[in-house]
């Protein structure tokens, strides 16, 4: 049985954005103002319904002090810019994401 992964990356990105924004204690409106988009667009991103442009992704990462790539990993909201230099954290996250990808591939077989 073939699985449909359409929008999966958008959903992961949205969850990470929502969790990181909440941890920062800012509203969707405040984030939207900081990155130059509408509040409704931030809502749609967080729900996984819309995908931000590369430019907007870069602005989000800058405003939230997080590496761009962390938005595309499950649990990426826990990773901040200063963590990106810690090789053990990077290695752990990479292994975790590889395991998830392998598990999904095996489920398809």
Biopython code that builds the backbone (N, CA, C, O; Angstrom):
import numpy as np
from Bio.PDB.StructureBuilder import StructureBuilder

atoms = [
    (1, "UNK", "N", (0.834, -1.176, 0.000)),
    (1, "UNK", "CA", (0.000, 0.000, 0.000)),
    (1, "UNK", "C", (0.883, 1.245, 0.000)),
    (1, "UNK", "O", (1.766, 1.386, 0.846)),
    (2, "UNK", "N", (0.647, 2.126, -0.929)),
    (2, "UNK", "CA", (1.464, 3.326, -1.045)),
    (2, "UNK", "C", (0.907, 4.440, -0.162)),
    (2, "UNK", "O", (-0.294, 4.711, -0.154)),
    (3, "UNK", "N", (1.807, 5.073, 0.578)),
    (3, "UNK", "CA", (1.396, 6.182, 1.444)),
    (3, "UNK", "C", (1.557, 7.498, 0.711)),
    (3, "UNK", "O", (2.402, 7.639, -0.174)),
    (4, "UNK", "N", (0.739, 8.448, 1.090)),
    (4, "UNK", "CA", (0.793, 9.770, 0.494)),
    (4, "UNK", "C", (1.498, 10.712, 1.468)),
    (4, "UNK", "O", (1.009, 10.948, 2.573)),
    (5, "UNK", "N", (2.642, 11.245, 1.058)),
    (5, "UNK", "CA", (3.405, 12.146, 1.914)),
    (5, "UNK", "C", (3.233, 13.605, 1.518)),
    (5, "UNK", "O", (3.969, 14.468, 1.996)),
    (6, "UNK", "N", (2.256, 13.893, 0.640)),
    (6, "UNK", "CA", (2.016, 15.271, 0.232)),
    (6, "UNK", "C", (1.721, 16.131, 1.455)),
    (6, "UNK", "O", (0.852, 15.800, 2.261)),
    (7, "UNK", "N", (2.428, 17.204, 1.582)),
    (7, "UNK", "CA", (2.188, 18.135, 2.671)),
    (7, "UNK", "C", (2.843, 17.770, 3.987)),
    (7, "UNK", "O", (2.745, 18.531, 4.950)),
    (8, "UNK", "N", (3.513, 16.618, 4.059)),
    (8, "UNK", "CA", (4.124, 16.192, 5.322)),
    (8, "UNK", "C", (5.171, 17.197, 5.794)),
    (8, "UNK", "O", (5.228, 17.530, 6.977)),
    (9, "UNK", "N", (5.991, 17.674, 4.877)),
    (9, "UNK", "CA", (7.031, 18.636, 5.237)),
    (9, "UNK", "C", (6.399, 19.938, 5.725)),
    (9, "UNK", "O", (6.897, 20.560, 6.663)),
    (10, "UNK", "N", (5.301, 20.347, 5.087)),
    (10, "UNK", "CA", (4.595, 21.552, 5.528)),
    (10, "UNK", "C", (4.073, 21.376, 6.948)),
    (10, "UNK", "O", (4.132, 22.305, 7.754)),
    (11, "UNK", "N", (3.559, 20.175, 7.259)),
    (11, "UNK", "CA", (3.025, 19.917, 8.593)),
    (11, "UNK", "C", (4.125, 19.955, 9.652)),
    (11, "UNK", "O", (3.931, 20.528, 10.724)),
    (12, "UNK", "N", (5.265, 19.358, 9.363)),
    (12, "UNK", "CA", (6.398, 19.371, 10.289)),
    (12, "UNK", "C", (6.858, 20.810, 10.505)),
    (12, "UNK", "O", (7.077, 21.237, 11.639)),
    (13, "UNK", "N", (7.003, 21.549, 9.412)),
    (13, "UNK", "CA", (7.417, 22.944, 9.508)),
    (13, "UNK", "C", (6.429, 23.716, 10.382)),
    (13, "UNK", "O", (6.834, 24.456, 11.278)),
    (14, "UNK", "N", (5.137, 23.542, 10.120)),
    (14, "UNK", "CA", (4.104, 24.260, 10.868)),
    (14, "UNK", "C", (4.114, 23.947, 12.352)),
    (14, "UNK", "O", (3.994, 24.849, 13.182)),
    (15, "UNK", "N", (4.260, 22.665, 12.691)),
    (15, "UNK", "CA", (4.318, 22.284, 14.112)),
    (15, "UNK", "C", (5.522, 22.915, 14.795)),
    (15, "UNK", "O", (5.414, 23.424, 15.911)),
    (16, "UNK", "N", (6.667, 22.881, 14.125)),
    (16, "UNK", "CA", (7.871, 23.471, 14.707)),
    (16, "UNK", "C", (7.711, 24.972, 14.899)),
    (16, "UNK", "O", (8.124, 25.522, 15.919)),
    (17, "UNK", "N", (7.112, 25.628, 13.917)),
    (17, "UNK", "CA", (6.902, 27.075, 14.029)),
    (17, "UNK", "C", (5.976, 27.385, 15.204)),
    (17, "UNK", "O", (6.268, 28.263, 16.015)),
    (18, "UNK", "N", (4.883, 26.678, 15.289)),
    (18, "UNK", "CA", (3.918, 26.928, 16.359)),
    (18, "UNK", "C", (4.543, 26.718, 17.739)),
    (18, "UNK", "O", (4.398, 27.558, 18.627)),
    (19, "UNK", "N", (5.233, 25.601, 17.910)),
    (19, "UNK", "CA", (5.850, 25.311, 19.213)),
    (19, "UNK", "C", (6.931, 26.325, 19.566)),
    (19, "UNK", "O", (7.016, 26.777, 20.708)),
    (20, "UNK", "N", (7.752, 26.679, 18.589)),
    (20, "UNK", "CA", (8.828, 27.646, 18.850)),
    (20, "UNK", "C", (8.239, 29.019, 19.186)),
    (20, "UNK", "O", (8.703, 29.695, 20.104)),
    (21, "UNK", "N", (7.218, 29.416, 18.437)),
    (21, "UNK", "CA", (6.574, 30.713, 18.688)),
    (21, "UNK", "C", (5.973, 30.746, 20.093)),
    (21, "UNK", "O", (6.123, 31.732, 20.813)),
    (22, "UNK", "N", (5.291, 29.664, 20.479)),
    (22, "UNK", "CA", (4.692, 29.605, 21.814)),
    (22, "UNK", "C", (5.761, 29.668, 22.902)),
    (22, "UNK", "O", (5.587, 30.356, 23.907)),
    (23, "UNK", "N", (6.865, 28.952, 22.702)),
    (23, "UNK", "CA", (7.956, 28.975, 23.683)),
    (23, "UNK", "C", (8.549, 30.374, 23.819)),
    (23, "UNK", "O", (9.030, 30.756, 24.885)),
    (24, "UNK", "N", (8.507, 31.128, 22.729)),
    (24, "UNK", "CA", (9.016, 32.505, 22.761)),
    (24, "UNK", "C", (8.026, 33.445, 23.430)),
    (24, "UNK", "O", (8.386, 34.559, 23.812)),
    (25, "UNK", "N", (6.782, 33.003, 23.574)),
    (25, "UNK", "CA", (5.754, 33.823, 24.204)),
    (25, "UNK", "C", (5.245, 34.945, 23.324)),
    (25, "UNK", "O", (4.869, 36.008, 23.818)),
    (26, "UNK", "N", (5.231, 34.709, 22.002)),
    (26, "UNK", "CA", (4.711, 35.734, 21.100)),
    (26, "UNK", "C", (3.482, 35.194, 20.362)),
    (26, "UNK", "O", (3.337, 33.988, 20.162)),
    (27, "UNK", "N", (2.618, 36.102, 19.969)),
    (27, "UNK", "CA", (1.400, 35.726, 19.248)),
    (27, "UNK", "C", (1.692, 35.551, 17.767)),
    (27, "UNK", "O", (2.754, 35.936, 17.278)),
    (28, "UNK", "N", (0.741, 34.970, 17.071)),
    (28, "UNK", "CA", (0.868, 34.845, 15.623)),
    (28, "UNK", "C", (0.957, 36.237, 14.991)),
    (28, "UNK", "O", (1.705, 36.447, 14.036)),
    (29, "UNK", "N", (0.200, 37.167, 15.524)),
    (29, "UNK", "CA", (0.222, 38.536, 15.007)),
    (29, "UNK", "C", (1.577, 39.208, 15.165)),
    (29, "UNK", "O", (2.053, 39.895, 14.261)),
    (30, "UNK", "N", (2.196, 39.000, 16.330)),
    (30, "UNK", "CA", (3.517, 39.576, 16.566)),
    (30, "UNK", "C", (4.554, 38.984, 15.617)),
    (30, "UNK", "O", (5.375, 39.706, 15.052)),
    (31, "UNK", "N", (4.507, 37.660, 15.448)),
    (31, "UNK", "CA", (5.445, 37.029, 14.523)),
    (31, "UNK", "C", (5.204, 37.514, 13.103)),
    (31, "UNK", "O", (6.147, 37.827, 12.377)),
    (32, "UNK", "N", (3.938, 37.575, 12.712)),
    (32, "UNK", "CA", (3.586, 38.028, 11.366)),
    (32, "UNK", "C", (4.147, 39.426, 11.097)),
    (32, "UNK", "O", (4.703, 39.680, 10.029)),
    (33, "UNK", "N", (4.002, 40.317, 12.053)),
    (33, "UNK", "CA", (4.511, 41.682, 11.905)),
    (33, "UNK", "C", (6.028, 41.680, 11.760)),
    (33, "UNK", "O", (6.575, 42.418, 10.941)),
    (34, "UNK", "N", (6.704, 40.862, 12.542)),
    (34, "UNK", "CA", (8.172, 40.817, 12.505)),
    (34, "UNK", "C", (8.718, 40.298, 11.177)),
    (34, "UNK", "O", (9.779, 40.728, 10.725)),
    (35, "UNK", "N", (7.979, 39.362, 10.550)),
    (35, "UNK", "CA", (8.485, 38.763, 9.308)),
    (35, "UNK", "C", (7.810, 39.323, 8.057)),
    (35, "UNK", "O", (8.140, 38.923, 6.940)),
    (36, "UNK", "N", (6.872, 40.241, 8.242)),
    (36, "UNK", "CA", (6.268, 40.930, 7.104)),
    (36, "UNK", "C", (5.205, 40.154, 6.345)),
    (36, "UNK", "O", (5.095, 40.272, 5.125)),
    (37, "UNK", "N", (4.412, 39.351, 7.072)),
    (37, "UNK", "CA", (3.298, 38.635, 6.450)),
    (37, "UNK", "C", (2.043, 38.874, 7.281)),
    (37, "UNK", "O", (2.103, 39.496, 8.342)),
    (38, "UNK", "N", (0.913, 38.381, 6.800)),
    (38, "UNK", "CA", (-0.335, 38.545, 7.550)),
    (38, "UNK", "C", (-0.446, 37.500, 8.656)),
    (38, "UNK", "O", (0.173, 36.438, 8.593)),
    (39, "UNK", "N", (-1.239, 37.823, 9.660)),
    (39, "UNK", "CA", (-1.490, 36.883, 10.750)),
    (39, "UNK", "C", (-2.147, 35.618, 10.217)),
    (39, "UNK", "O", (-1.824, 34.514, 10.656)),
    (40, "UNK", "N", (-3.065, 35.776, 9.274)),
    (40, "UNK", "CA", (-3.743, 34.596, 8.725)),
    (40, "UNK", "C", (-2.763, 33.684, 7.987)),
    (40, "UNK", "O", (-2.947, 32.467, 7.968)),
    (41, "UNK", "N", (-1.724, 34.261, 7.380)),
    (41, "UNK", "CA", (-0.726, 33.435, 6.703)),
    (41, "UNK", "C", (0.068, 32.620, 7.713)),
    (41, "UNK", "O", (0.354, 31.448, 7.469)),
    (42, "UNK", "N", (0.425, 33.220, 8.837)),
    (42, "UNK", "CA", (1.125, 32.483, 9.898)),
    (42, "UNK", "C", (0.235, 31.343, 10.399)),
    (42, "UNK", "O", (0.712, 30.229, 10.617)),
    (43, "UNK", "N", (-1.050, 31.623, 10.580)),
    (43, "UNK", "CA", (-1.999, 30.591, 10.998)),
    (43, "UNK", "C", (-2.001, 29.428, 10.019)),
    (43, "UNK", "O", (-1.948, 28.268, 10.427)),
    (44, "UNK", "N", (-2.062, 29.734, 8.733)),
    (44, "UNK", "CA", (-2.097, 28.706, 7.694)),
    (44, "UNK", "C", (-0.793, 27.902, 7.648)),
    (44, "UNK", "O", (-0.815, 26.694, 7.414)),
    (45, "UNK", "N", (0.333, 28.568, 7.869)),
    (45, "UNK", "CA", (1.621, 27.858, 7.921)),
    (45, "UNK", "C", (1.609, 26.887, 9.100)),
    (45, "UNK", "O", (1.959, 25.716, 8.949)),
    (46, "UNK", "N", (1.208, 27.373, 10.267)),
    (46, "UNK", "CA", (1.222, 26.542, 11.471)),
    (46, "UNK", "C", (0.285, 25.340, 11.347)),
    (46, "UNK", "O", (0.539, 24.299, 11.953)),
    (47, "UNK", "N", (-0.770, 25.468, 10.588)),
    (47, "UNK", "CA", (-1.714, 24.363, 10.379)),
    (47, "UNK", "C", (-1.273, 23.438, 9.253)),
    (47, "UNK", "O", (-1.924, 22.428, 8.988)),
    (48, "UNK", "N", (-0.169, 23.778, 8.590)),
    (48, "UNK", "CA", (0.337, 22.943, 7.508)),
    (48, "UNK", "C", (-0.431, 23.090, 6.210)),
    (48, "UNK", "O", (-0.327, 22.240, 5.326)),
    (49, "UNK", "N", (-1.193, 24.149, 6.088)),
    (49, "UNK", "CA", (-2.007, 24.374, 4.888)),
    (49, "UNK", "C", (-1.299, 25.204, 3.826)),
    (49, "UNK", "O", (-1.611, 25.106, 2.640)),
    (50, "UNK", "N", (-0.341, 26.023, 4.262)),
    (50, "UNK", "CA", (0.411, 26.885, 3.346)),
    (50, "UNK", "C", (1.897, 26.700, 3.593)),
    (50, "UNK", "O", (2.333, 26.378, 4.699)),
    (51, "UNK", "N", (2.665, 26.913, 2.527)),
    (51, "UNK", "CA", (4.120, 26.820, 2.631)),
    (51, "UNK", "C", (4.726, 28.204, 2.435)),
    (51, "UNK", "O", (4.401, 28.889, 1.465)),
    (52, "UNK", "N", (5.594, 28.619, 3.338)),
    (52, "UNK", "CA", (6.247, 29.920, 3.181)),
    (52, "UNK", "C", (7.303, 29.871, 2.081)),
    (52, "UNK", "O", (7.819, 28.803, 1.750)),
    (53, "UNK", "N", (7.612, 31.018, 1.526)),
    (53, "UNK", "CA", (8.684, 31.124, 0.534)),
    (53, "UNK", "C", (10.030, 30.956, 1.246)),
    (53, "UNK", "O", (10.111, 31.014, 2.472)),
    (54, "UNK", "N", (11.076, 30.747, 0.454)),
    (54, "UNK", "CA", (12.415, 30.647, 1.040)),
    (54, "UNK", "C", (12.753, 31.916, 1.811)),
    (54, "UNK", "O", (13.332, 31.858, 2.896)),
    (55, "UNK", "N", (12.392, 33.046, 1.253)),
    (55, "UNK", "CA", (12.667, 34.325, 1.910)),
    (55, "UNK", "C", (11.973, 34.402, 3.273)),
    (55, "UNK", "O", (12.568, 34.843, 4.256)),
    (56, "UNK", "N", (10.724, 33.974, 3.320)),
    (56, "UNK", "CA", (9.979, 33.997, 4.575)),
    (56, "UNK", "C", (10.563, 32.994, 5.568)),
    (56, "UNK", "O", (10.629, 33.273, 6.765)),
    (57, "UNK", "N", (10.982, 31.841, 5.082)),
    (57, "UNK", "CA", (11.613, 30.846, 5.960)),
    (57, "UNK", "C", (12.864, 31.442, 6.600)),
    (57, "UNK", "O", (13.093, 31.265, 7.797)),
    (58, "UNK", "N", (13.665, 32.141, 5.819)),
    (58, "UNK", "CA", (14.872, 32.770, 6.360)),
    (58, "UNK", "C", (14.531, 33.819, 7.411)),
    (58, "UNK", "O", (15.210, 33.922, 8.433)),
    (59, "UNK", "N", (13.481, 34.597, 7.162)),
    (59, "UNK", "CA", (13.054, 35.609, 8.140)),
    (59, "UNK", "C", (12.562, 34.947, 9.425)),
    (59, "UNK", "O", (12.867, 35.411, 10.524)),
    (60, "UNK", "N", (11.804, 33.868, 9.286)),
    (60, "UNK", "CA", (11.311, 33.137, 10.457)),
    (60, "UNK", "C", (12.488, 32.636, 11.291)),
    (60, "UNK", "O", (12.516, 32.815, 12.509)),
    (61, "UNK", "N", (13.448, 32.016, 10.635)),
    (61, "UNK", "CA", (14.613, 31.481, 11.343)),
    (61, "UNK", "C", (15.377, 32.590, 12.061)),
    (61, "UNK", "O", (15.809, 32.416, 13.200)),
    (62, "UNK", "N", (15.541, 33.714, 11.402)),
    (62, "UNK", "CA", (16.257, 34.835, 12.008)),
    (62, "UNK", "C", (15.504, 35.376, 13.223)),
    (62, "UNK", "O", (16.109, 35.624, 14.266)),
    (63, "UNK", "N", (14.198, 35.558, 13.096)),
    (63, "UNK", "CA", (13.395, 36.116, 14.190)),
    (63, "UNK", "C", (13.281, 35.170, 15.380)),
    (63, "UNK", "O", (13.081, 35.611, 16.511)),
    (64, "UNK", "N", (13.405, 33.879, 15.126)),
    (64, "UNK", "CA", (13.253, 32.898, 16.204)),
    (64, "UNK", "C", (14.588, 32.353, 16.699)),
    (64, "UNK", "O", (14.628, 31.479, 17.566)),
    (65, "UNK", "N", (15.682, 32.875, 16.143)),
    (65, "UNK", "CA", (17.021, 32.456, 16.559)),
    (65, "UNK", "C", (17.203, 30.940, 16.450)),
    (65, "UNK", "O", (17.665, 30.277, 17.379)),
    (66, "UNK", "N", (16.823, 30.421, 15.283)),
    (66, "UNK", "CA", (16.915, 28.976, 15.056)),
    (66, "UNK", "C", (17.468, 28.719, 13.659)),
    (66, "UNK", "O", (17.209, 29.496, 12.740)),
    (67, "UNK", "N", (18.222, 27.645, 13.487)),
    (67, "UNK", "CA", (18.716, 27.321, 12.153)),
    (67, "UNK", "C", (17.556, 26.928, 11.232)),
    (67, "UNK", "O", (16.605, 26.280, 11.668)),
    (68, "UNK", "N", (17.637, 27.315, 9.984)),
    (68, "UNK", "CA", (16.579, 27.023, 9.010)),
    (68, "UNK", "C", (16.262, 25.537, 8.990)),
    (68, "UNK", "O", (15.094, 25.152, 9.022)),
    (69, "UNK", "N", (17.284, 24.702, 8.936)),
    (69, "UNK", "CA", (17.062, 23.266, 8.812)),
    (69, "UNK", "C", (16.272, 22.681, 9.962)),
    (69, "UNK", "O", (15.619, 21.651, 9.796)),
    (70, "UNK", "N", (16.315, 23.315, 11.130)),
    (70, "UNK", "CA", (15.635, 22.757, 12.296)),
    (70, "UNK", "C", (14.115, 22.744, 12.125)),
    (70, "UNK", "O", (13.422, 21.976, 12.793)),
    (71, "UNK", "N", (13.604, 23.577, 11.247)),
    (71, "UNK", "CA", (12.164, 23.615, 11.002)),
    (71, "UNK", "C", (11.671, 22.397, 10.227)),
    (71, "UNK", "O", (10.469, 22.138, 10.179)),
    (72, "UNK", "N", (12.584, 21.657, 9.627)),
    (72, "UNK", "CA", (12.204, 20.526, 8.787)),
    (72, "UNK", "C", (12.428, 19.182, 9.477)),
    (72, "UNK", "O", (12.307, 18.136, 8.839)),
    (73, "UNK", "N", (12.751, 19.195, 10.765)),
    (73, "UNK", "CA", (12.987, 17.982, 11.547)),
    (73, "UNK", "C", (11.898, 17.849, 12.601)),
    (73, "UNK", "O", (11.498, 18.841, 13.211)),
    (74, "UNK", "N", (11.419, 16.635, 12.816)),
    (74, "UNK", "CA", (10.484, 16.425, 13.925)),
    (74, "UNK", "C", (11.160, 16.885, 15.211)),
    (74, "UNK", "O", (12.319, 16.554, 15.461)),
    (75, "UNK", "N", (10.444, 17.639, 16.015)),
    (75, "UNK", "CA", (11.001, 18.140, 17.263)),
    (75, "UNK", "C", (12.016, 19.251, 17.074)),
    (75, "UNK", "O", (12.735, 19.598, 18.011)),
    (76, "UNK", "N", (12.084, 19.812, 15.879)),
    (76, "UNK", "CA", (13.064, 20.846, 15.574)),
    (76, "UNK", "C", (12.895, 22.115, 16.377)),
    (76, "UNK", "O", (13.824, 22.916, 16.477)),
    (77, "UNK", "N", (11.724, 22.307, 16.948)),
    (77, "UNK", "CA", (11.470, 23.515, 17.745)),
    (77, "UNK", "C", (12.357, 23.569, 18.979)),
    (77, "UNK", "O", (12.519, 24.631, 19.579)),
    (78, "UNK", "N", (12.931, 22.437, 19.364)),
    (78, "UNK", "CA", (13.805, 22.400, 20.532)),
    (78, "UNK", "C", (15.216, 22.885, 20.225)),
    (78, "UNK", "O", (15.992, 23.157, 21.141)),
    (79, "UNK", "N", (15.549, 22.994, 18.950)),
    (79, "UNK", "CA", (16.909, 23.336, 18.536)),
    (79, "UNK", "C", (17.008, 24.841, 18.300)),
    (79, "UNK", "O", (16.262, 25.403, 17.499)),
    (80, "UNK", "N", (17.927, 25.480, 19.000)),
    (80, "UNK", "CA", (18.153, 26.908, 18.811)),
    (80, "UNK", "C", (19.505, 27.104, 18.135)),
    (80, "UNK", "O", (20.285, 26.159, 18.026)),
    (81, "UNK", "N", (19.780, 28.296, 17.691)),
    (81, "UNK", "CA", (21.014, 28.584, 16.940)),
    (81, "UNK", "C", (22.266, 28.149, 17.691)),
    (81, "UNK", "O", (23.188, 27.590, 17.098)),
    (82, "UNK", "N", (22.297, 28.407, 18.999)),
    (82, "UNK", "CA", (23.491, 28.039, 19.755)),
    (82, "UNK", "C", (23.671, 26.520, 19.828)),
    (82, "UNK", "O", (24.795, 26.045, 19.993)),
    (83, "UNK", "N", (22.590, 25.756, 19.708)),
    (83, "UNK", "CA", (22.683, 24.301, 19.715)),
    (83, "UNK", "C", (23.299, 23.765, 18.429)),
    (83, "UNK", "O", (23.881, 22.680, 18.427)),
    (84, "UNK", "N", (23.178, 24.504, 17.352)),
    (84, "UNK", "CA", (23.642, 24.032, 16.051)),
    (84, "UNK", "C", (25.142, 23.766, 16.039)),
    (84, "UNK", "O", (25.628, 23.024, 15.185)),
    (85, "UNK", "N", (25.869, 24.350, 16.957)),
    (85, "UNK", "CA", (27.314, 24.131, 17.002)),
    (85, "UNK", "C", (27.686, 22.892, 17.812)),
    (85, "UNK", "O", (28.833, 22.448, 17.780)),
    (86, "UNK", "N", (26.740, 22.348, 18.519)),
    (86, "UNK", "CA", (27.005, 21.176, 19.343)),
    (86, "UNK", "C", (26.844, 19.918, 18.492)),
    (86, "UNK", "O", (25.724, 19.535, 18.155)),
    (87, "UNK", "N", (27.934, 19.289, 18.153)),
    (87, "UNK", "CA", (27.943, 18.153, 17.237)),
    (87, "UNK", "C", (27.124, 16.978, 17.763)),
    (87, "UNK", "O", (26.535, 16.243, 16.970)),
    (88, "UNK", "N", (27.073, 16.785, 19.051)),
    (88, "UNK", "CA", (26.302, 15.672, 19.598)),
    (88, "UNK", "C", (24.807, 15.855, 19.363)),
    (88, "UNK", "O", (24.111, 14.893, 19.040)),
    (89, "UNK", "N", (24.320, 17.051, 19.518)),
    (89, "UNK", "CA", (22.900, 17.320, 19.262)),
    (89, "UNK", "C", (22.593, 17.105, 17.789)),
    (89, "UNK", "O", (21.581, 16.495, 17.443)),
    (90, "UNK", "N", (23.460, 17.601, 16.926)),
    (90, "UNK", "CA", (23.257, 17.422, 15.493)),
    (90, "UNK", "C", (23.261, 15.944, 15.119)),
    (90, "UNK", "O", (22.415, 15.488, 14.349)),
    (91, "UNK", "N", (24.198, 15.212, 15.659)),
    (91, "UNK", "CA", (24.305, 13.783, 15.360)),
    (91, "UNK", "C", (23.059, 13.042, 15.839)),
    (91, "UNK", "O", (22.528, 12.192, 15.124)),
    (92, "UNK", "N", (22.601, 13.353, 17.020)),
    (92, "UNK", "CA", (21.403, 12.723, 17.568)),
    (92, "UNK", "C", (20.188, 12.999, 16.692)),
    (92, "UNK", "O", (19.443, 12.079, 16.354)),
    (93, "UNK", "N", (19.988, 14.250, 16.326)),
    (93, "UNK", "CA", (18.834, 14.621, 15.492)),
    (93, "UNK", "C", (18.892, 13.945, 14.132)),
    (93, "UNK", "O", (17.872, 13.475, 13.627)),
    (94, "UNK", "N", (20.068, 13.894, 13.541)),
    (94, "UNK", "CA", (20.213, 13.267, 12.237)),
    (94, "UNK", "C", (19.867, 11.785, 12.330)),
    (94, "UNK", "O", (19.136, 11.264, 11.487)),
    (95, "UNK", "N", (20.384, 11.110, 13.340)),
    (95, "UNK", "CA", (20.072, 9.693, 13.520)),
    (95, "UNK", "C", (18.571, 9.492, 13.730)),
    (95, "UNK", "O", (17.986, 8.551, 13.193)),
    (96, "UNK", "N", (17.965, 10.360, 14.495)),
    (96, "UNK", "CA", (16.540, 10.266, 14.770)),
    (96, "UNK", "C", (15.742, 10.406, 13.472)),
    (96, "UNK", "O", (14.806, 9.643, 13.236)),
    (97, "UNK", "N", (16.103, 11.365, 12.643)),
    (97, "UNK", "CA", (15.382, 11.582, 11.386)),
    (97, "UNK", "C", (15.618, 10.450, 10.394)),
    (97, "UNK", "O", (14.712, 10.089, 9.643)),
    (98, "UNK", "N", (16.808, 9.894, 10.382)),
    (98, "UNK", "CA", (17.089, 8.752, 9.506)),
    (98, "UNK", "C", (16.228, 7.564, 9.928)),
    (98, "UNK", "O", (15.667, 6.871, 9.079)),
    (99, "UNK", "N", (16.121, 7.331, 11.219)),
    (99, "UNK", "CA", (15.295, 6.219, 11.710)),
    (99, "UNK", "C", (13.830, 6.401, 11.320)),
    (99, "UNK", "O", (13.172, 5.438, 10.927)),
    (100, "UNK", "N", (13.325, 7.601, 11.425)),
    (100, "UNK", "CA", (11.932, 7.870, 11.034)),
    (100, "UNK", "C", (11.749, 7.595, 9.549)),
    (100, "UNK", "O", (10.765, 6.969, 9.156)),
    (101, "UNK", "N", (12.671, 8.049, 8.726)),
    (101, "UNK", "CA", (12.576, 7.837, 7.280)),
    (101, "UNK", "C", (12.638, 6.354, 6.940)),
    (101, "UNK", "O", (11.892, 5.885, 6.081)),
    (102, "UNK", "N", (13.513, 5.618, 7.598)),
    (102, "UNK", "CA", (13.622, 4.175, 7.356)),
    (102, "UNK", "C", (12.339, 3.470, 7.780)),
    (102, "UNK", "O", (11.838, 2.610, 7.055)),
    (103, "UNK", "N", (11.804, 3.824, 8.945)),
    (103, "UNK", "CA", (10.562, 3.213, 9.400)),
    (103, "UNK", "C", (9.418, 3.450, 8.421)),
    (103, "UNK", "O", (8.647, 2.532, 8.138)),
    (104, "UNK", "N", (9.300, 4.662, 7.906)),
    (104, "UNK", "CA", (8.242, 4.973, 6.942)),
    (104, "UNK", "C", (8.415, 4.191, 5.657)),
    (104, "UNK", "O", (7.437, 3.735, 5.065)),
    (105, "UNK", "N", (9.649, 4.036, 5.226)),
    (105, "UNK", "CA", (9.933, 3.274, 4.010)),
    (105, "UNK", "C", (9.576, 1.804, 4.206)),
    (105, "UNK", "O", (8.986, 1.178, 3.325)),
    (106, "UNK", "N", (9.932, 1.265, 5.355)),
    (106, "UNK", "CA", (9.630, -0.142, 5.651)),
    (106, "UNK", "C", (8.116, -0.361, 5.727)),
    (106, "UNK", "O", (7.620, -1.392, 5.273)),
    (107, "UNK", "N", (7.395, 0.576, 6.283)),
    (107, "UNK", "CA", (5.934, 0.458, 6.368)),
    (107, "UNK", "C", (5.295, 0.370, 4.982)),
    (107, "UNK", "O", (4.253, -0.263, 4.813)),
    (108, "UNK", "N", (5.921, 1.002, 3.999)),
    (108, "UNK", "CA", (5.381, 0.999, 2.650)),
    (108, "UNK", "C", (5.519, -0.359, 1.971)),
    (108, "UNK", "O", (4.759, -0.691, 1.061)),
    (109, "UNK", "N", (6.489, -1.130, 2.419)),
    (109, "UNK", "CA", (6.788, -2.411, 1.749)),
    (109, "UNK", "C", (5.745, -3.453, 2.088)),
    (109, "UNK", "O", (5.831, -4.587, 1.617)),
]
sb = StructureBuilder()
sb.init_structure("model")
sb.init_model(0)
sb.init_chain("A")
sb.init_seg("    ")
for serial, (resi, resn, name, xyz) in enumerate(atoms, 1):
    if name == "N":
        sb.init_residue(resn, " ", resi, " ")
    sb.init_atom(name, np.array(xyz, "f"), 0.0, 1.0, " ", f" {name:<3s}", serial, name[0])
structure = sb.get_structure()
